[in-house]
Amino acid sequence: MRICAATGNAGKLRELRRILEAQGHEVVSQKELGITIEPDETGTTFEANALIKAETICKASGLPTIADDSGLCVDALGGAPGIRSARYCEGTDADRNAFLLKNMEGKEDRACRFVCAIACVLADGETVTVRGECEGELLHENHGAGGFGYDPLFMVGERSFAELDGAEKDAISHRGRALAALYEKMKSRKEEE
């Protein structure tokens, strides 16, 4: 299936493309289709924001569209940055990581999770939404040079997400789990037809 990936985030696009192409899909980004719309993420959940993006970009592209809304939820911060992960503070990923570490000063509870909601809108308007989560621990400093976003601060097992290669991360990550769940849902849908 030819799928439009509704994202302007290069790291997210790289992961979506890698996982979806391994499942046998052709992935084209909204940018590659010349779509510059950036819908306002006004939802109060990851699922609502993913659906807003997927519906908007599906209408513009005419293709089945997948959108991802994801973020880091830190227990000691009441779930923040959560759905505001990309907008936690102005600036770069490094600025957001530094801001998060500053907000965690003096906090011993380092439990956190990455959450990813994927919304898939098909050309006929049917929608499928799934969620994936990965539990981890927030580090006290950046580890690793790979990944993007909060990956250098998120430890699962003995390494941060930024220390894993693509295949290792895809096998355990929130996004990998969400896309595996989507694959299963879509496979069941085809079997029912």
DAVENUR-V126105 format. One record per run of one state. SS is the DSSP state (@ for helix, = for strand, . for the rest). FROM is the first residue (numbers start at 1). TO is the last residue. If there is no record, write none. Layout:
SS|FROM|TO  SS|FROM|TO
This chain:
.|1|1  =|2|5  .|6|9  @|10|22  .|23|25  =|26|29  .|30|45  @|46|61  .|62|63  =|64|74  @|75|77  .|78|80  =|81|81  @|82|87  .|88|92  @|93|103  .|104|110  =|111|121  .|122|126  =|127|138  .|139|150  @|151|153  =|154|156  .|157|158  =|159|160  @|161|163  .|164|165  @|166|172  .|173|173  @|174|192  .|193|193
